Structure formats: C-alpha cells, structure tokens
Amino acid sequence: MPTEESVTRLIRETLGSRSLNEYPEAPRHDQLLGRALRRRRVTLKPVGEHGLVFVFGGVVVGGMDSVVTTLVSAHARRIVADPQLLRRHLELQEVPLAAEPTEAGEPTQATELAAPSTIRAFVVGERVSASLLRLPATVLGDGRSTLEQLLKADAQARSRHALLRSTALPSPSEASMPAAREKLRQRGLDPDAVPAKDALVRLQDSLAISAGGLTIDVTSTLPDALHELAVDAVMAVPGLFAAAVDLQVPDLESAEVAVVVAVLPDADISLAHLPGYGEPRDVAGAIAEEILLRASR
C-alpha cells in the first residue's frame, strides 16, 4: 500500500540539505509571459482594459485576457468554471478523480489546504513544463534550536526570496516575534520547545504562498506516469492547451493511486519560475512557443 514515506523523505532531505532559493524580484504572471513573448519578437498590443493581442510579423498569433491566453478557448473556460461539467469531461476520459465533496457548498477545486501530498503540474500542449510539490509552512528540527529560533531562521531565508517574503509568516525582526509566539501557541506548539533532529513541524495548514506555503521543484524526479496523468486531465477538456493540474499523490514514486483534484487554466506561473527549492522552470517560454506553434499551423 502506498505511503507518504517518499514525500516525507523528500521534504526532510530538501529542508535539511538545501538552502531556500534567493530571488531579488518576483515578476508577475503577466510580466513573465510578456518577457517570453518579446524575446521571440512578438509584439503585445493592449485591447480594452485587461486584454492583449500578440502580433508576430504583422500577423495576430494570439492574445490574453487578464492572465488567460488564447491557449484556453472560450468553450474550455466554460467547462473549467463549472466543477460538475469539468468532472464529467474528466470521467469520460477515465481520468482518476478525487472524491466529490461531502458538505454542501464546498468547492470541488479548493486545493489550498494540505493534502497527503499535492503536486501542481503546469501542462503546456501535450507535455508538463514544470511540476512542484506544494507544502504548508514547515521547519525542520535540528535537535538544538528552539521552535522560535527555527522560525527566525526560516523568516531570514524567506526575506531573500521575493515571492516568499511577503507572506503571513513573521519577518525576521524581533518586533514581530511576540505575535509569532502567540500564533504558535494557538496551534498547540511551544515556541521554546526543541524539535528533535529531522522532525518536521508544520506551522500552517494552507498551501497558499500568501500564507507561507512552500514549493519544491520535482519536474525531473516524478515518474512519467504522473506527468501523463496531468496531461490527460488537460487533454480531456476540448480547447484547453495550457493549464495547471493539481494532483493528490500519496506516493511520489508511483501514479497508482494518484488523483486529479483541480484543473486551473489561470494558475500563477510565477511559482514555477521562482520555486522555494530546486530548479526554476520556464513555463512562460513554453506557453510562448506553443502559441507560435499553433499559429503556424
């Protein structure tokens, strides 16, 4: 039976042996895509309040409405906006899905609370351009430091990562620590306790970056079957050629019981470009290439 051992091992090894990535700036989703298109000599022309048209060699090759490009058709947007309709499309293609919510009114695409392990795969065309393990704010015990000291060290590291420093977690300043200590106590954690070496201490429940969530790039380590599952989910939606797919994956070494939780055509690609740990991935470049490829057909 699959276990979470592979997930826990990866998190321990990453937090214990690597430093948090450092990024002095955090370009927005639209800025990343704009830069990728301009590098390919595509001109971006504004249309309306939130729209852009992409022009290459005098020919319109695509466009963007807010953060969603023409790789997402109007029909696809209608499908993914309706959880039940999306679910039916995925079921038609026999894509394994997470169980439907049991409480009335609970959104089927709510993926911001920590699951056994949540992978966000960015699919462009028929391949995965990036995949990230998402986890809530977590520190690793060293057997010597108190929880408060670990929290300070984590805050200091986050201060050098532009995407992670503006979160709900405290800054490394002494002035912020009394409130941080109180939040730890509210979670039943003792700020003066010394976590055992290699003990993982979860500080929040949310996966959201704004709440202190972390990401680990796992693009090159996940088995092909997991990436194929993400691609299958996107291909099940007519007119959808770029989207993030959230997978619930109890075992990172197998796709045997993995399920699709959400299909998100408007997901922020900056997470892939600025991961907490691991290699950055050029999802914007992949989107730009796909737009040009489809325009040439």
Secondary structure in CASP SS format (residue, H / E / C, confidence):
PFRMAT SS
TARGET T0000
AUTHOR 0000-0000-0000
METHOD secondary structure of the structure
MODEL  1
M C 1.00
P C 1.00
T C 1.00
E C 1.00
E H 1.00
S H 1.00
V H 1.00
T H 1.00
R H 1.00
L H 1.00
I H 1.00
R H 1.00
E H 1.00
T H 1.00
L H 1.00
G H 1.00
S H 1.00
R C 1.00
S C 1.00
L C 1.00
N C 1.00
E C 1.00
Y E 1.00
P C 1.00
E C 1.00
A C 1.00
P C 1.00
R C 1.00
H H 1.00
D H 1.00
Q H 1.00
L H 1.00
L H 1.00
G H 1.00
R H 1.00
A H 1.00
L H 1.00
R H 1.00
R H 1.00
R C 1.00
R C 1.00
V C 1.00
T E 1.00
L E 1.00
K E 1.00
P E 1.00
V E 1.00
G C 1.00
E C 1.00
H C 1.00
G E 1.00
L E 1.00
V E 1.00
F E 1.00
V E 1.00
F E 1.00
G C 1.00
G C 1.00
V E 1.00
V E 1.00
V E 1.00
G E 1.00
G E 1.00
M E 1.00
D E 1.00
S C 1.00
V C 1.00
V E 1.00
T E 1.00
T C 1.00
L C 1.00
V E 1.00
S C 1.00
A H 1.00
H H 1.00
A H 1.00
R H 1.00
R H 1.00
I H 1.00
V H 1.00
A H 1.00
D C 1.00
P H 1.00
Q H 1.00
L H 1.00
L H 1.00
R H 1.00
R H 1.00
H H 1.00
L H 1.00
E H 1.00
L H 1.00
Q C 1.00
E C 1.00
V C 1.00
P C 1.00
L E 1.00
A C 1.00
A C 1.00
E C 1.00
P C 1.00
T C 1.00
E C 1.00
A C 1.00
G C 1.00
E C 1.00
P C 1.00
T C 1.00
Q C 1.00
A C 1.00
T C 1.00
E C 1.00
L E 1.00
A C 1.00
A C 1.00
P C 1.00
S C 1.00
T E 1.00
I E 1.00
R E 1.00
A E 1.00
F E 1.00
V E 1.00
V E 1.00
G C 1.00
E C 1.00
R E 1.00
V E 1.00
S E 1.00
A E 1.00
S E 1.00
L E 1.00
L E 1.00
R E 1.00
L E 1.00
P C 1.00
A C 1.00
T E 1.00
V E 1.00
L E 1.00
G C 1.00
D C 1.00
G C 1.00
R C 1.00
S C 1.00
T C 1.00
L H 1.00
E H 1.00
Q H 1.00
L H 1.00
L H 1.00
K H 1.00
A H 1.00
D H 1.00
A H 1.00
Q H 1.00
A H 1.00
R H 1.00
S C 1.00
R C 1.00
H E 1.00
A C 1.00
L C 1.00
L C 1.00
R C 1.00
S C 1.00
T C 1.00
A C 1.00
L C 1.00
P C 1.00
S C 1.00
P C 1.00
S C 1.00
E H 1.00
A H 1.00
S H 1.00
M H 1.00
P H 1.00
A H 1.00
A H 1.00
R H 1.00
E H 1.00
K H 1.00
L H 1.00
R H 1.00
Q H 1.00
R C 1.00
G C 1.00
L C 1.00
D C 1.00
P C 1.00
D C 1.00
A C 1.00
V C 1.00
P C 1.00
A C 1.00
K C 1.00
D C 1.00
A C 1.00
L E 1.00
V E 1.00
R E 1.00
L C 1.00
Q C 1.00
D C 1.00
S E 1.00
L C 1.00
A C 1.00
I H 1.00
S H 1.00
A H 1.00
G C 1.00
G C 1.00
L E 1.00
T E 1.00
I E 1.00
D E 1.00
V C 1.00
T C 1.00
S C 1.00
T C 1.00
L C 1.00
P C 1.00
D H 1.00
A H 1.00
L H 1.00
H H 1.00
E H 1.00
L H 1.00
A H 1.00
V H 1.00
D H 1.00
A H 1.00
V H 1.00
M H 1.00
A C 1.00
V C 1.00
P C 1.00
G C 1.00
L E 1.00
F C 1.00
A E 1.00
A E 1.00
A E 1.00
V E 1.00
D E 1.00
L E 1.00
Q E 1.00
V C 1.00
P C 1.00
D C 1.00
L C 1.00
E C 1.00
S C 1.00
A C 1.00
E C 1.00
V C 1.00
A C 1.00
V E 1.00
V E 1.00
V E 1.00
A E 1.00
V E 1.00
L E 1.00
P C 1.00
D C 1.00
A C 1.00
D C 1.00
I C 1.00
S H 1.00
L H 1.00
A H 1.00
H H 1.00
L C 1.00
P C 1.00
G C 1.00
Y E 1.00
G C 1.00
E C 1.00
P C 1.00
R C 1.00
D C 1.00
V H 1.00
A H 1.00
G H 1.00
A H 1.00
I H 1.00
A H 1.00
E H 1.00
E H 1.00
I H 1.00
L H 1.00
L H 1.00
R H 1.00
A H 1.00
S C 1.00
R C 1.00
END
